[in-house]
Amino acid sequence: MSTIPADQPWHQTLKWEQGVFLIALLLGGILRFVGLDLNPLSDTEARVALQAYALAQGQSVPDWVGQPGYLIPTAVAFFLVGAHEATARFWPAVWGLLVIILPWLLRNRLGRPLAIFLALGLALDAGLVATSRLAAADSLALLGVMGFITFFWRGEWYLAGGALALGVLSGSSFWVGILILLLTWWLWRWVNGSWQNGLTLDPQKREEGHSVSWKKVGLAFLVTLVAVGSGLGAFWRGLGAAATGLAEFLHGWSSEGVSLGLMGMGLIIYQPLGWFLALLQWLRGWRRMPALAQVATLWLGIGLLVLVVYPGRQVSHLVWLLVPVWMLAASTLAQAIEHLAQTDWIKLVVVAAGYFTLVGYLWMNIEGFVPGNLMPQWVWVRWLAILGVILLGIAIGLVVSWTWGLHVARQGLFLGGFVFLSFLTFSATWQAAGLGRAPSAQVWGPQPYPAEADLLVKTLGDVSEWTTGRRDAIDIRVVGVDSPALRWTLRHFYNAQFVPVLTPMETPSVIITPETAIPGVSALYRGQDFVWRETPSWSLFLPGEWLSWIIYRKAPLQRQGVIVWVRTDRFPQVLSLASP
């Protein structure tokens, strides 16, 4: 066992792999935790968060959703800290951060460079970041399955069983991932003969008769399932909710989910760097690919097939495809770094900077075709510029190959493209996290987006303060609006009620109706409309609008609103006249 001298500064003992891993962990944490309360909960998120809120208040929840692994910890957080958007999304962010650590635990088996690059990819991926910022258990499903694989590979049977139990408690997404991985495992064994031999786990342990301790895995699984699924005995219905997750997955085979086109956009557009590196790995050919890349290729193919045939697919299910994409990307980078180390860095940086500039100029000209930027008299100039960039890039490659060698030209092109695509990928991640200017125009993230939820709450709070002196005491009737997100938004207004219709002669201080409805006593009220649901009109996109969305995430939006009707005697000027 090696020791570190006490007088040696810590930064001198820090290896580059550890430094990059800490950077990945820091960036992943920032992207997952910053601004968790920036966007309101969508209907899907609020449906689950409302159940956790009811549990925190000691209320009965008759029909649990199939995500007890989310409900119980979140109910505890609501009880201790309070029910807020950030609290509702806190545990998913934690689970998403823990996923980044798993490759580091396998660094001795995967190889340190590959493990570090995989952790970095998982930290910065748009889909994984967006999923970690949703009030749902999808990130727990990924953590449970990937944690089981990690600890099983390391021979830590108790941790493997515990991770698998957490996955079962996460809901239907877990069963989608399990189906994909079981089919991948079966296909890999058929192709390569043995899962363990293909991945070259630990030959020494196999020679010593190393075997799986299923008894330890099963014991840890049962203990974790009962302890976490019941909230240490406080919520025994959570164990039944775990079976509800399986039922929801089975129901997905007869229900309609997200369109394949939208799934394709979420998979491809948001990960340009990952797909670029995966394509380079595939160009090497199957026989020249490392075993991990072969497994990732099979995993990706099986996953695509499952999501194509599974009718109840959701965008969040794409996380099961993003992991193998970054496994392929990490394999490419681990191989590339060995070649880069053998190259003259001065020459490499010069060539890479040249290619980066050319790609940036090419991108600027493509931006010129976006509606609003396009000027007819400049169209032919932009096409000539694009052609010129391509020809100049070829010329640079020929000159560099002639003078400095083909190796420098290829590595310079790779490095320049890598840096440019890294900027695009980070920008896509920032947008998918809901931190950009157009959170409602994202494939990932809360959909449909409650666009003016904060404005609605502020308006109701002002009216309540004018009338009662408190910002949460005014009587509200929500008529004919079935929206969990609206129920969550009004959770602090203790006199708010959701009713199908108003009773005769009932005149509450505030009525909230759909935008197409007018209360029968409208003469006594003044109304203000608010945009409630905002979704992109994907089916109505024109070619130019597709380009605008790909570059700027701007999209034509479909809006549905609600109207807040306030009784006229509740306005400040009326109240002042009525007072003595």
MOTA-V953623 format. One record per residue. N is the residue number from 1. RES is the residue in three letters. SS is DSSP state (H for helix, E for strand, - for the rest). NEAR is the number of other C-alpha atoms within 8 Angstrom. D_LAST is the distance of its C-alpha to the last C-alpha in Angstrom with 2 decimals. Layout:
n;res;ss;near;d_last
N;RES;SS;NEAR;D_LAST
N;RES;SS;NEAR;D_LAST
This chain:
n;res;ss;near;d_last
1;MET;-;2;85.20
2;SER;-;3;84.43
3;THR;-;4;82.51
4;ILE;-;6;80.57
5;PRO;-;5;81.46
6;ALA;-;4;78.67
7;ASP;-;4;79.02
8;GLN;-;8;78.77
9;PRO;-;6;75.44
10;TRP;H;6;73.50
11;HIS;H;5;73.43
12;GLN;H;7;77.23
13;THR;H;8;77.38
14;LEU;-;8;74.88
15;LYS;-;7;76.77
16;TRP;H;6;75.66
17;GLU;H;9;75.00
18;GLN;H;8;72.63
19;GLY;H;9;70.87
20;VAL;H;10;70.37
21;PHE;H;12;69.16
22;LEU;H;8;66.57
23;ILE;H;8;65.41
24;ALA;H;13;65.17
25;LEU;H;13;63.17
26;LEU;H;8;60.82
27;LEU;H;10;60.26
28;GLY;H;13;59.85
29;GLY;H;10;57.23
30;ILE;H;8;55.27
31;LEU;H;11;55.32
32;ARG;H;15;54.28
33;PHE;H;10;51.55
34;VAL;-;7;49.87
35;GLY;-;8;46.63
36;LEU;-;12;46.74
37;ASP;-;8;42.96
38;LEU;-;7;43.14
39;ASN;-;8;43.31
40;PRO;-;10;41.39
41;LEU;-;14;43.41
42;SER;-;13;45.06
43;ASP;H;12;45.27
44;THR;H;11;48.64
45;GLU;H;13;47.50
46;ALA;H;14;44.24
47;ARG;H;10;46.17
48;VAL;H;12;48.14
49;ALA;H;13;45.41
50;LEU;H;10;43.12
51;GLN;H;11;45.92
52;ALA;H;13;46.34
53;TYR;H;11;42.58
54;ALA;H;12;42.80
55;LEU;H;12;45.85
56;ALA;H;11;44.10
57;GLN;-;7;41.35
58;GLY;-;6;43.99
59;GLN;-;7;43.42
60;SER;-;6;46.33
61;VAL;-;8;47.72
62;PRO;-;4;50.04
63;ASP;-;4;51.68
64;TRP;-;12;52.37
65;VAL;-;9;53.32
66;GLY;-;15;56.82
67;GLN;-;15;55.79
68;PRO;H;16;55.61
69;GLY;H;13;56.87
70;TYR;H;14;53.59
71;LEU;H;12;51.21
72;ILE;H;15;52.18
73;PRO;H;9;52.21
74;THR;H;13;48.96
75;ALA;H;13;47.29
76;VAL;H;9;48.43
77;ALA;H;11;47.04
78;PHE;H;15;43.65
79;PHE;H;10;43.66
80;LEU;H;6;44.62
81;VAL;H;7;42.81
82;GLY;-;8;40.15
83;ALA;-;10;40.20
84;HIS;-;8;40.25
85;GLU;H;11;42.35
86;ALA;H;9;44.58
87;THR;H;13;45.11
88;ALA;H;12;45.98
89;ARG;-;14;48.60
90;PHE;H;11;49.88
91;TRP;H;11;52.82
92;PRO;H;18;54.15
93;ALA;H;13;54.26
94;VAL;H;9;56.18
95;TRP;H;12;58.63
96;GLY;H;16;59.16
97;LEU;H;13;59.94
98;LEU;H;9;62.45
99;VAL;H;12;64.32
100;ILE;H;15;65.23
101;ILE;H;10;67.01
102;LEU;H;12;69.35
103;PRO;H;12;71.83
104;TRP;H;12;72.22
105;LEU;H;8;73.37
106;LEU;-;12;76.12
107;ARG;H;13;77.27
108;ASN;H;7;80.68
109;ARG;H;7;81.37
110;LEU;H;8;79.82
111;GLY;-;9;80.87
112;ARG;H;10;78.52
113;PRO;H;9;77.99
114;LEU;H;13;77.26
115;ALA;H;14;74.86
116;ILE;H;14;72.98
117;PHE;H;11;72.70
118;LEU;H;13;71.56
119;ALA;H;15;68.82
120;LEU;H;13;67.75
121;GLY;H;11;67.67
122;LEU;H;12;65.62
123;ALA;H;14;63.18
124;LEU;H;15;62.57
125;ASP;-;13;62.91
126;ALA;H;15;59.96
127;GLY;H;15;60.06
128;LEU;H;14;60.39
129;VAL;H;17;57.55
130;ALA;H;15;55.26
131;THR;H;14;56.17
132;SER;H;15;55.48
133;ARG;-;15;51.93
134;LEU;-;11;51.09
135;ALA;-;12;49.47
136;ALA;-;11;52.60
137;ALA;-;12;55.94
138;ASP;H;15;58.26
139;SER;H;14;58.93
140;LEU;H;15;59.75
141;ALA;H;17;62.24
142;LEU;H;14;63.95
143;LEU;H;14;64.00
144;GLY;H;14;65.46
145;VAL;H;14;68.26
146;MET;H;10;69.14
147;GLY;H;13;68.91
148;PHE;H;14;71.30
149;ILE;H;9;73.77
150;THR;H;13;73.53
151;PHE;H;12;74.08
152;PHE;H;10;76.66
153;TRP;H;8;78.59
154;ARG;H;7;78.43
155;GLY;-;7;79.64
156;GLU;-;9;76.53
157;TRP;H;14;76.35
158;TYR;H;11;73.49
159;LEU;H;11;71.17
160;ALA;H;16;72.38
161;GLY;H;16;71.55
162;GLY;H;15;68.10
163;ALA;H;14;67.31
164;LEU;H;13;68.48
165;ALA;H;13;66.21
166;LEU;H;15;63.17
167;GLY;H;15;64.17
168;VAL;H;14;64.35
169;LEU;-;17;60.81
170;SER;-;19;59.49
171;GLY;-;19;59.65
172;SER;H;12;61.41
173;SER;H;11;62.02
174;PHE;H;14;64.39
175;TRP;H;11;66.59
176;VAL;H;10;66.80
177;GLY;H;13;68.03
178;ILE;H;9;70.44
179;LEU;H;8;71.93
180;ILE;H;13;72.50
181;LEU;H;9;74.08
182;LEU;H;8;76.28
183;LEU;H;9;77.67
184;THR;H;12;78.18
185;TRP;H;9;80.00
186;TRP;H;8;82.23
187;LEU;H;9;83.08
188;TRP;H;13;83.77
189;ARG;H;10;86.16
190;TRP;H;8;87.89
191;VAL;H;6;88.21
192;ASN;H;8;89.09
193;GLY;-;9;90.43
194;SER;-;9;88.23
195;TRP;H;10;84.68
196;GLN;H;7;85.63
197;ASN;H;8;88.75
198;GLY;H;9;86.91
199;LEU;H;8;84.31
200;THR;-;7;86.92
201;LEU;-;8;84.80
202;ASP;-;7;86.85
203;PRO;H;7;90.58
204;GLN;H;6;91.43
205;LYS;H;8;89.14
206;ARG;H;9;90.58
207;GLU;H;7;94.08
208;GLU;-;6;93.13
209;GLY;-;6;92.09
210;HIS;-;7;88.36
211;SER;-;5;86.63
212;VAL;-;6;83.13
213;SER;-;7;81.83
214;TRP;H;7;79.98
215;LYS;H;6;79.53
216;LYS;H;10;77.39
217;VAL;H;14;75.44
218;GLY;H;9;74.78
219;LEU;H;10;73.82
220;ALA;H;14;71.29
221;PHE;H;14;69.96
222;LEU;H;9;69.36
223;VAL;H;9;67.85
224;THR;H;13;65.42
225;LEU;H;15;64.55
226;VAL;H;10;63.71
227;ALA;H;10;62.00
228;VAL;H;11;59.77
229;GLY;H;17;59.42
230;SER;-;14;58.16
231;GLY;-;11;56.11
232;LEU;-;9;58.55
233;GLY;-;7;58.12
234;ALA;-;6;54.32
235;PHE;-;10;54.27
236;TRP;-;10;57.49
237;ARG;H;8;56.21
238;GLY;H;13;56.74
239;LEU;H;12;60.47
240;GLY;H;8;60.04
241;ALA;H;14;57.85
242;ALA;H;16;60.84
243;ALA;H;9;62.78
244;THR;H;12;59.86
245;GLY;H;16;60.51
246;LEU;H;12;64.07
247;ALA;H;9;62.91
248;GLU;H;11;60.56
249;PHE;H;13;63.51
250;LEU;H;8;65.71
251;HIS;H;9;63.06
252;GLY;H;13;63.05
253;TRP;H;9;66.53
254;SER;H;8;65.10
255;SER;-;8;61.81
256;GLU;-;8;61.08
257;GLY;-;9;60.01
258;VAL;-;10;59.81
259;SER;-;6;62.24
260;LEU;H;7;65.39
261;GLY;H;6;64.53
262;LEU;H;10;61.27
263;MET;H;12;63.14
264;GLY;H;8;65.76
265;MET;H;10;63.23
266;GLY;H;13;61.68
267;LEU;H;11;65.17
268;ILE;H;9;66.80
269;ILE;-;8;64.32
270;TYR;-;12;62.62
271;GLN;-;12;65.89
272;PRO;H;11;68.14
273;LEU;H;11;69.78
274;GLY;H;12;70.45
275;TRP;H;11;72.11
276;PHE;H;9;74.12
277;LEU;H;13;75.57
278;ALA;H;13;76.15
279;LEU;H;8;78.06
280;LEU;H;9;80.27
281;GLN;H;14;81.05
282;TRP;H;9;82.04
283;LEU;H;6;84.30
284;ARG;-;8;86.38
285;GLY;-;8;87.49
286;TRP;-;7;87.23
287;ARG;-;4;90.26
288;ARG;-;6;89.23
289;MET;-;11;85.70
290;PRO;-;7;85.06
291;ALA;H;8;84.50
292;LEU;H;10;80.78
293;ALA;H;12;80.40
294;GLN;H;10;82.43
295;VAL;H;10;80.18
296;ALA;H;12;77.09
297;THR;H;10;78.62
298;LEU;H;11;79.27
299;TRP;H;13;75.80
300;LEU;H;11;74.21
301;GLY;H;8;76.36
302;ILE;H;11;75.71
303;GLY;H;11;71.97
304;LEU;H;9;71.87
305;LEU;H;8;73.81
306;VAL;H;9;71.58
307;LEU;H;10;68.35
308;VAL;H;8;69.95
309;VAL;H;6;70.93
310;TYR;-;9;67.88
311;PRO;-;12;65.42
312;GLY;-;13;62.36
313;ARG;-;11;62.70
314;GLN;-;9;59.66
315;VAL;H;11;59.40
316;SER;H;9;59.06
317;HIS;H;13;62.54
318;LEU;H;12;64.01
319;VAL;H;10;63.85
320;TRP;H;11;67.11
321;LEU;H;13;68.76
322;LEU;H;12;67.34
323;VAL;H;9;69.14
324;PRO;H;12;72.63
325;VAL;H;13;71.83
326;TRP;H;13;71.21
327;MET;H;12;74.25
328;LEU;H;16;76.32
329;ALA;H;15;74.61
330;ALA;H;14;75.21
331;SER;H;13;78.85
332;THR;H;12;79.26
333;LEU;H;11;77.75
334;ALA;H;11;79.86
335;GLN;H;8;82.96
336;ALA;H;8;81.89
337;ILE;H;8;81.26
338;GLU;H;8;84.90
339;HIS;H;8;86.06
340;LEU;H;9;83.60
341;ALA;-;6;84.97
342;GLN;-;6;88.40
343;THR;-;9;87.27
344;ASP;-;7;87.29
345;TRP;H;7;83.60
346;ILE;H;6;83.81
347;LYS;H;9;85.31
348;LEU;H;13;82.92
349;VAL;H;9;79.79
350;VAL;H;9;81.11
351;VAL;H;14;81.79
352;ALA;H;15;78.53
353;ALA;H;9;76.55
354;GLY;H;9;78.38
355;TYR;H;13;77.62
356;PHE;H;12;73.98
357;THR;H;8;73.63
358;LEU;H;10;75.30
359;VAL;H;11;73.10
360;GLY;H;9;69.99
361;TYR;H;9;71.22
362;LEU;H;11;71.96
363;TRP;H;8;68.44
364;MET;H;8;66.97
365;ASN;H;11;69.06
366;ILE;H;9;67.97
367;GLU;H;9;64.34
368;GLY;-;9;65.25
369;PHE;-;11;65.63
370;VAL;-;12;61.98
371;PRO;-;8;60.14
372;GLY;-;4;58.30
373;ASN;-;8;61.01
374;LEU;-;10;63.88
375;MET;-;6;65.44
376;PRO;H;5;68.29
377;GLN;H;5;70.56
378;TRP;H;8;70.48
379;VAL;H;10;71.25
380;TRP;H;7;75.00
381;VAL;H;7;74.56
382;ARG;H;11;72.57
383;TRP;H;8;75.22
384;LEU;H;8;77.90
385;ALA;H;10;75.96
386;ILE;H;10;75.73
387;LEU;H;8;79.45
388;GLY;H;8;80.17
389;VAL;H;12;78.31
390;ILE;H;8;80.34
391;LEU;H;8;83.62
392;LEU;H;8;82.81
393;GLY;H;10;81.97
394;ILE;H;8;85.35
395;ALA;H;8;87.09
396;ILE;H;8;85.54
397;GLY;H;10;86.62
398;LEU;H;8;90.18
399;VAL;H;8;90.44
400;VAL;H;13;89.06
401;SER;H;12;91.33
402;TRP;H;8;94.31
403;THR;H;6;93.63
404;TRP;-;9;91.78
405;GLY;-;9;92.52
406;LEU;H;9;90.97
407;HIS;H;8;89.35
408;VAL;H;15;87.24
409;ALA;H;14;86.23
410;ARG;H;9;85.11
411;GLN;H;11;83.25
412;GLY;H;14;81.58
413;LEU;H;11;80.39
414;PHE;H;9;79.11
415;LEU;H;9;77.27
416;GLY;H;14;75.72
417;GLY;H;12;74.50
418;PHE;H;9;73.30
419;VAL;H;9;71.10
420;PHE;H;11;69.61
421;LEU;H;10;68.89
422;SER;H;9;67.36
423;PHE;H;8;64.72
424;LEU;H;10;64.06
425;THR;H;15;63.85
426;PHE;H;11;61.39
427;SER;H;8;59.21
428;ALA;H;11;59.33
429;THR;H;15;58.41
430;TRP;H;12;55.43
431;GLN;H;13;54.18
432;ALA;H;17;54.89
433;ALA;-;15;52.94
434;GLY;-;13;49.78
435;LEU;-;10;49.70
436;GLY;-;9;50.46
437;ARG;-;6;48.50
438;ALA;-;10;49.13
439;PRO;H;12;48.56
440;SER;H;12;48.17
441;ALA;H;11;51.58
442;GLN;-;10;53.63
443;VAL;-;9;56.09
444;TRP;-;13;55.44
445;GLY;-;13;52.02
446;PRO;-;11;49.03
447;GLN;-;11;49.36
448;PRO;-;10;47.48
449;TYR;E;14;45.18
450;PRO;E;13;41.37
451;ALA;-;9;40.72
452;GLU;-;9;36.93
453;ALA;H;11;36.10
454;ASP;H;7;34.59
455;LEU;H;7;32.37
456;LEU;H;9;31.19
457;VAL;H;10;30.33
458;LYS;H;8;28.46
459;THR;H;8;26.39
460;LEU;H;9;25.56
461;GLY;H;11;24.78
462;ASP;H;9;22.30
463;VAL;H;12;20.51
464;SER;H;14;20.61
465;GLU;H;11;19.22
466;TRP;H;10;16.23
467;THR;H;12;15.58
468;THR;H;9;16.89
469;GLY;-;7;17.51
470;ARG;-;10;21.22
471;ARG;-;12;23.64
472;ASP;-;11;25.53
473;ALA;-;10;23.28
474;ILE;-;15;22.23
475;ASP;-;9;24.09
476;ILE;E;12;26.85
477;ARG;E;13;29.59
478;VAL;E;12;32.70
479;VAL;E;13;34.58
480;GLY;-;10;38.26
481;VAL;-;9;38.59
482;ASP;-;4;41.42
483;SER;-;7;41.33
484;PRO;H;12;42.03
485;ALA;H;14;40.84
486;LEU;H;9;37.37
487;ARG;H;9;37.37
488;TRP;H;11;38.30
489;THR;H;9;35.63
490;LEU;-;9;32.88
491;ARG;-;8;34.47
492;HIS;-;6;31.73
493;PHE;-;9;28.94
494;TYR;-;7;29.45
495;ASN;-;9;27.49
496;ALA;E;12;29.69
497;GLN;E;7;32.16
498;PHE;E;9;35.06
499;VAL;E;9;35.79
500;PRO;-;6;38.29
501;VAL;-;6;35.98
502;LEU;-;8;32.53
503;THR;-;5;32.57
504;PRO;-;4;31.67
505;MET;-;4;28.02
506;GLU;-;6;27.05
507;THR;-;6;24.16
508;PRO;-;9;23.75
509;SER;-;10;21.41
510;VAL;E;12;24.55
511;ILE;E;12;27.94
512;ILE;E;13;31.01
513;THR;E;16;33.95
514;PRO;E;11;37.26
515;GLU;-;9;37.25
516;THR;-;5;39.06
517;ALA;-;6;36.69
518;ILE;-;6;33.63
519;PRO;-;6;31.47
520;GLY;-;4;31.62
521;VAL;-;7;27.86
522;SER;H;8;27.87
523;ALA;H;5;25.88
524;LEU;H;7;22.73
525;TYR;E;10;23.64
526;ARG;E;10;24.54
527;GLY;E;8;27.68
528;GLN;E;7;29.35
529;ASP;E;9;33.00
530;PHE;E;10;34.60
531;VAL;E;12;38.33
532;TRP;E;13;39.19
533;ARG;E;11;43.00
534;GLU;E;15;45.22
535;THR;E;12;49.02
536;PRO;E;10;51.96
537;SER;-;10;53.69
538;TRP;H;5;57.10
539;SER;H;4;58.96
540;LEU;H;5;57.92
541;PHE;-;10;59.12
542;LEU;-;6;61.57
543;PRO;H;6;64.29
544;GLY;H;9;62.46
545;GLU;H;13;59.28
546;TRP;H;10;61.36
547;LEU;H;10;62.65
548;SER;H;13;59.17
549;TRP;H;10;58.03
550;ILE;H;8;61.11
551;ILE;H;7;60.67
552;TYR;H;6;56.92
553;ARG;-;10;55.45
554;LYS;-;9;53.70
555;ALA;-;12;53.48
556;PRO;-;8;51.99
557;LEU;E;9;49.21
558;GLN;E;8;48.12
559;ARG;E;9;44.37
560;GLN;E;9;42.40
561;GLY;E;11;38.64
562;VAL;E;12;35.61
563;ILE;E;12;32.36
564;VAL;E;12;28.99
565;TRP;E;12;26.60
566;VAL;E;12;22.86
567;ARG;E;13;20.58
568;THR;H;9;18.57
569;ASP;H;6;15.16
570;ARG;H;12;16.13
571;PHE;-;12;16.30
572;PRO;H;8;14.18
573;GLN;H;6;13.26
574;VAL;H;10;12.09
575;LEU;H;11;10.05
576;SER;H;7;8.33
577;LEU;H;7;7.75
578;ALA;H;6;6.55
579;SER;-;5;3.85
580;PRO;-;3;0.00
